[in-house]
Amino acid sequence: MKEQRDQDQRRHEQQIQQLQAEMRKLQQSLVVKQDEVTRLNQDGVRLVADLSHARKSAYEQQTYGRQLEQKLEALPVIQQQHYALVSKLEEKDQRLKELTTQISLPPVR
């Protein structure tokens, strides 16, 4: 009977040691997982910041694109004004040449 109790006691102590070893292994695994979660959280924070920056940049590019579109839409009107001014300038230049020629001619008697 005493031998049986001793065997039971040893078996119980072995089970306790095995459970303690398993607990240590699980605790180490938990520490590794917690480190991984911490790293993933940090990556998530970085990714959110990157996304925010990318959205801001995209918004700025869209705004710039709309400004360019507005300028392109105004270009034909500006081009017509340019052609009209060039035409007027040519007319004025021609008139100036005529007047210069008239001034240069000897007076008619």
Secondary structure in CASP SS format (residue, H / E / C, confidence):
PFRMAT SS
TARGET T0000
AUTHOR 0000-0000-0000
METHOD secondary structure of the structure
MODEL  1
M C 1.00
K H 1.00
E H 1.00
Q H 1.00
R H 1.00
D H 1.00
Q H 1.00
D H 1.00
Q H 1.00
R H 1.00
R H 1.00
H H 1.00
E H 1.00
Q H 1.00
Q H 1.00
I H 1.00
Q H 1.00
Q H 1.00
L H 1.00
Q H 1.00
A H 1.00
E H 1.00
M H 1.00
R H 1.00
K H 1.00
L H 1.00
Q H 1.00
Q H 1.00
S H 1.00
L H 1.00
V H 1.00
V H 1.00
K H 1.00
Q H 1.00
D H 1.00
E H 1.00
V H 1.00
T H 1.00
R H 1.00
L H 1.00
N H 1.00
Q H 1.00
D H 1.00
G H 1.00
V H 1.00
R H 1.00
L H 1.00
V H 1.00
A H 1.00
D H 1.00
L H 1.00
S H 1.00
H H 1.00
A H 1.00
R H 1.00
K H 1.00
S H 1.00
A H 1.00
Y H 1.00
E H 1.00
Q H 1.00
Q H 1.00
T H 1.00
Y H 1.00
G H 1.00
R H 1.00
Q H 1.00
L H 1.00
E H 1.00
Q H 1.00
K H 1.00
L H 1.00
E H 1.00
A H 1.00
L H 1.00
P H 1.00
V H 1.00
I H 1.00
Q H 1.00
Q H 1.00
Q H 1.00
H H 1.00
Y H 1.00
A H 1.00
L H 1.00
V H 1.00
S H 1.00
K H 1.00
L H 1.00
E H 1.00
E H 1.00
K H 1.00
D H 1.00
Q H 1.00
R H 1.00
L H 1.00
K H 1.00
E H 1.00
L H 1.00
T H 1.00
T H 1.00
Q H 1.00
I H 1.00
S H 1.00
L C 1.00
P C 1.00
P C 1.00
V C 1.00
R C 1.00
END
